[in-house]
Amino acid sequence: MKAVKWFAPHDMRLVEVPKPAPKPHEALIRIESTGVCGSDMHYYTDGRIGKTIITEPLILGHEYAGIVESVGADANPALVGKRVAVEPGIPCLKCEHCLRGRYNVCTTLQFPGGPPYDGALAEYSAVHAAFCFPVPDAITAAEAAMIEPLAVALHTIELAHLMPGETVAILGLGPIGLLTAQVARLAGAGRILGTDLLGYRVDVAKRYGVDAAYNAQTIDSVETILRETNGRGVDLAIDCARSTLTPAIACRVARPAGRCILTGISGEEYGQFPVDIARRKELTITWCRRFRFNFQTAIDLVASGRIDVRSLITHSFPLEQSRDAFELVSRAGENVLKTSVDQ
């Protein structure tokens, strides 16, 4: 089958690899759509995220959807023929964390598109059938691939314990940030402020629930958010950026005894953190590790029209042009929000 492998930074090539055969507990997915994620970009441009380093050619991609062509002997045969959103990251289901329901932090979790596990930029994938979620016919393949980033946004707000009427700051208005804004609005946020380094993202933010958005290249994010909250700070600050700087900004714009959720992935092993500010404010700081038990809710929200993922998909490329898709995202060209690779 055809697949696209990463060989070196900015070097991805179309190759032929064996078509997978499903194990007894697996489903064979004919992949229809794969989203290009911010964490993919760290691998694409740098070959690493922190200490996780690509050491040999690898198929990237973990946001994906497709049609179940067959299943193994122990998997649910009713999945055959269904379009499914695939929850990436297969845990062991046996360790302490999995048994406590915290499978997203399983230490032996196998995550596609992260070394050493091949991902979804291919024609087929075999995956644990329990992590395949059928979607309604009205949801397209590209929208189904967006269930994964929406699940991240849901887990972010879930961790935040957002109360109706609370003020929120979202740092980073890429797809995750804009999805998080929509979920925060549904959860009852009173006012949502947002910042980003790209002007076109700032310009579209109001379409996705942000009340006021600012270009962090032309304003001071901390001064602006504090001014907009009369010096109080926000109840909830959410970092959705790919930067080592934004966790510190989140701490600075949160009110005393406020909360910070750190969802963005900087790609670095270590980053800056304002320990004294966080201590003096007695902030509650929580890292978001992907998602857990959020896929079905994400599907329901998209199917009901309460969350808009469709308009976030601004560009589509065929599998053979995967490198072009990644290059577009890496340079933030053509006002790109979300790019999908479609087959």
C-alpha positions, 0 to 999 in steps of 0.5 A: 500500500501507499504511505508517506514517510518522514526521513528527515526534517522537511523530507517526506516521501511517498513509499510502498509498505505492506498492507497491515492485517488485523489482529483478533482484537483489531479493525482494518481501516481504509483511511479517508482523511488525516489531519495535520496536527501541531505536534506533527509539525514538531516531528516534521520540522525538528524530528523530535518532541522533547526527549522523543526523537525519530531515529528512523523513517516514520509515518506521521499522522494521528488524527484520522478517520476511515471505513472499517473494511474488516475486523479480527475474530474478537472484534465487533463485526458490526463495525464493518462498513462503518465510517469511524473516528479513530482514537489514537493512543492504545493503552495496555488496559492493565496497568494501575493508571488504565485500571483507574480510568487514566489510560491517557497516561499509560506508560506503555501507551502506543501512539501512532505517528510518534516514534517508534509507531507508524501513523496514519499517512497511509492507505490502511491502518490496523487498530484496536477495534475498541478505539474505533467510534462510528460517526453518523452519515452526515459527518464527512471523513475530514470532519470525523478526523477532527474528532481527535482535536475536539476531544483534546478541547473537551478534556481541556475544559473538563480539567478546568472545571469551568463555572458559568460566567467565568472569564477565560483567556486562550493563548494560541488560536490555532485549531485547538485554541479555536475548538477550546473556545467553542467548548468553553462557550458551551460550558458557560464561559462569561467572556473569552479573550484570546491571543495569537501571533498570527493576525489572520487567526485573530481576525477569525476568532470571533466566529468561534466564540472568542469575545475579543482577540489580540495579536501578540506581536503588536500588543503585550498579552499580559498588560492587555488581558489585565487591562481588559479584566480591570487588573483582576486577571481571568478565572481560567487561563488556557495555553493552547500554543506551541511555545515555551513562553505561554505557560508563564503568560498563563500564570501571569494573566490568571487571577489570584487563586485562579486556574491554568490549563496547559494544553499546548506542546512546545516541543522542548524538554524544559521550559520557562515557568514563573514559580514565584508568581504561581506560588504567590497566587496559589494557582491551580495548574493542570497539564492536559494530556490529550483526552480520555473518554471524550470521543463519543461526546465530541461526535455528538457535539459535531453531529448536533451542530453545537460545535463547528469543525467543518469551517476550520478545515481550510485546505485539503491535499491528496496523500501524494502531496502530504509534504506540501500539506505539512509545508503549508502548515509549517509556514502558516501560508494561505491563512491556513487553519486546519489542513487535511490529507484526504484519500 
